[in-house]
Amino acid sequence: MGIVFEKPSLRQRITPIFQGFDGPLAFVIFMLAGAGLLTMYSSGYDHGTRFVDHGRNMLIAGFIMFVLAQVPPQRLMSLAVPLYVLGLALLIAVAIFGITKKGARRWINLGIVIQPSEILKIAMPLMLAWWFQKREGQLRPLDFLVAAVLLLIPVGLIIRQPDLGTALLVLAAGLSVIFFAGLSWKLIAPPFLLGLLGIVLLIVFEPQLCAAGVNWGILHDYQQQRICTLLDPGRDPLGKGFHILQGMIAIGSGGLFGKGFMQGTQTHLEFIPERTTDFIFAAFSEEFGLLGNLLLIGAFVFLILRALDIALEAPTLFTRLLAGSLAMIFFAYAFVNMGMVSGILPVVGVPLPFISYGGTAMVTLGMALGILMSIARSRRLVQS
């Protein structure tokens, strides 16, 4: 008597593929993507194909997220060192023979023009999570020192390009891994307090420090000017302070409910600089008002909290550290972008996730989300 094997149905074959998707996380991603497309349609209506390109970039990021969601965290861990070394090598190559645009050397031509610093946004937390996983159970102060060196080398190379915005994001990703690995508060408090003291002194002595011809020595001229502009944007309202002032005007003019979709005067009369990229939050605020802002911020908070929840329930130290650092990357992206547009942080060129136009940043976000999905999937497999 022969054995009859029942052929699995199409649903049975497809279901395991989609088990990598965390439902709540997928829901908030779709909400943010929808907000991004809506805002790009309005703010980029006269920017050629920006809306179409933004949708294409989202589809590419979604495909990358889908693929990475199927990759087990153990495989991701095996990629940590090669990806970090590749990113570091490309940063060194950029410093030697990279492409210079607007005074910054950040790109390299490898058949296609890429920005290697973007790789480190993912490679850095992967590398440090791998390092602490290898040292699990026997962590010493020296291990944290090695982690700091692994972090500061690429951050230093990115700052030299110069690209302060990306350097801050890579630094935030790395520091979050080190913190979650168990760094003592006794080591965190001194630099934090020194930073607060520096901010206070900067505010008190702002007229003297920002006077013409004064050189701080530790910052590039444009970085020094951005800080001075933040402290007093009215110093040069039609020049260096124009971005901040127009962003604040657009946010304030939105009121409680906003002016309505496609009705933003600051946006459509082109008073908002970079209204499809770094300052798109100002365009969103003008058209959707305080209520829209609260919903957008709520979506980002939900995304971050969901990522932290995935980290808390992750099955290994590597996945816990990695998921936690990715949550902090999303926090840094959103906080820095909204802060600089609102006039509470210097303008450093950080996009707003899912909302701002930009292919490389969107791909990086897709990678981060795919890794989170992979970790969530591994957690469910362990529990089952």
VOBA-300183 format. One record per residue (C-alpha): x, y, z. Coordinates in steps of 0.02 Angstrom, whole numbers, plus 50000, padded with zeros to 5 digits. Example, Ala and Ser with C-alpha at 12.3 -4.5 7.8 and 13.67 -1.06 7.14 Angstrom:
VOBA-300183
506154977550390
506844994750357
This chain:
VOBA-300183
500005000050000
500805016549944
500985031650056
500025046949999
500805063850038
499585078150045
500205093249949
500215108750060
499025122550010
499625139549950
499105147150116
500135134250213
501655138250107
501505157050121
501055158450306
502815154350373
503545168450268
502435181450349
502735174850525
504245186350529
503115201550536
502685208650704
500865214550690
500935230450798
502595235650723
501965232950545
500395243150585
501335258550645
502545257350497
501075258050376
500365273050470
502015282550462
502265277850279
500525284350239
500905300750328
502535301950232
501705299550063
500335312050105
501585325250161
502745322250013
501305324049890
500935341349961
502685347949996
503465340549839
502085344449715
503255355449611
504845345249640
504685334449484
504555316049528
504905317449715
503245309749766
503455295049646
505285292849698
504785293349882
503525279449851
504845269449757
506085271649900
504775265350022
504465249949914
506335246349908
506465248550097
504945237250120
505735223750013
507355224750114
506345223850275
505405208550209
507025199550162
507935203350325
506415197850426
506745180250361
508585180250414
508905172150585
509795183250713
511235170550718
511575174250534
511475192850569
512775190750705
513965182350582
513845197850472
514315210050610
516205209950591
516265209550399
514985223650385
515915234350514
517595231650427
516815235550257
516045251650324
517685256850404
518665253250245
517435263450141
517555278150263
519445277950245
519245277150056
518075292250063
519385301950162
520705298150029
519785299649863
517955302949901
516785314649807
516635332349876
514985341649868
514625358349953
516255357450049
515935340150121
516785323950066
515485310650108
515225300349950
516195287949845
515905281549669
515895262449658
514955261649496
513555269949591
513805284449710
513545279049892
513725286950063
514705274250168
514305282750333
512515276450315
513165258550328
513825262150502
512085266250567
511745247550557
513515240550563
513955249650725
512585242350837
512835225250754
514705225650793
514525231250973
513105219051008
514215205250936
515665210851047
514655210551208
513845193951161
515595186451147
516055193651318
514415188651404
514675183151583
516445189851595
516285208451560
517695219351626
518035238151616
519275234551476
517875227251370
516915243651381
518505253051334
518725242051179
516905245251133
517195264051150
518695263051033
517685252950906
516365266650913
517475282150911
518535277250760
517095277950632
516265292550722
517895302350708
518035298350523
516235303950492
516495320250587
518015324050478
516985323050317
516135333550397
514425325850432
513895329950609
512115323450588
512615305850536
514005305750666
512725309450802
511605295250744
513035282750738
513635288750908
511875287050981
511725269350912
513395264150985
513175272451153
511475264351176
512255246951152
513635251051278
512345257751401
511165242851384
512655231151406
512825237351584
513915252951586
513935260151762
513035276551798
514635282251885
515455283051714
513955290751627
513615304851751
515255314851735
515205317751545
513325321151557
513595334451690
515045341951593
513915343051441
512575352151541
513895364051610
514515367351434
512745371751376
512505383651522
514165392351489
513755393451304
512095402051341
512865413951469
514345419051361
513445418151193
513745436651145
515625434951171
515785417651092
514745422050939
515555438850908
516335441250736
518065433550718
517995422450873
518585404750835
518155390750957
519515379550887
518635362750914
517245365050785
517175369050600
516615386650560
514935380850492
514605370550650
515035385550759
513865396350656
512445383850674
512575384150864
512635403250866
511145403950749
510175392150863
510485403451013
509965419050917
509185415650745
508705434050733
510545438450719
510465434950531
508605432550488
508865432550299
510435422150302
510985408750425
509445410850535
508205409650391
507955390650403
507545390650589
506445406150584
505405400050437
505225382850514
504595390450677
503385401950583
502675387150486
502455376650643
501615391050736
500485395950591
499745378350586
498805381750746
497785367950826
497055359350672
498205365650533
497815374950373
497295359150283
498055347350155
498905356950011
498445373450096
500095377750181
500625395150125
502375394350199
502615377850109
501865381749939
502575399449929
504285391449959
504725400550120
505225383950200
506955378750141
507245360150108
505385357250131
505455339450062
506985333950161
507645340650326
506245353250356
504765342850301
504125342450482
503785361250466
502745358050310
501795344050399
501495355150552
500815369550448
499525358850359
499015347050501
499295357950654
499605353150835
498365338750825
499295331250677
500945333550767
500315324550920
499715309950814
501385309250722
502385310050883
501235296850958
501605285350811
503485287450836
503305284351023
502315268550987
503655262750864
505045265750990
504115257451134
503705242451024
505545240850977
506025241651162
504705228451202
505485217151070
507175220351151
506545215951325
505855199151267
507285194851148
508055177551180
509915182151181
511035196251239
511495200151058
509695202251005
509245212251161
510655224551135
510345225850948
508465228850963
508725241551103
509995251351001
508865251450848
507475258750956
508675272551008
509115275850825
507285279350786
507195290450941
508755300050888
508105302350709
506415309150764
507015319450913
508455327950822
507435331850665
505935338850758
507095347950879
508105356650743
506545361750645
505735368450805
507275378750850
507825369151005
509305360050923
510595365550793
510235361550610
511265345750577
510445337850425
509505323050501
507965316750405
506295312650485
505995293750466
504735289050330
504265307350304
505845315450231
506415312250053
508005301950036
508425284949964
509945280050069
509115284550234
507545275050184
508565259450145
509415260850315
507705261950399
507125246550303
508645236950364
508325242150544
506495237050535
506925220450453
508145216550594
506805220750723
505585209350633
506885195450632
507175197250819
505295197250853
505125181450749
506535172650841
505685177051006
504055168950950
504965153450888
505835151451056
504195153751151
503325140751042
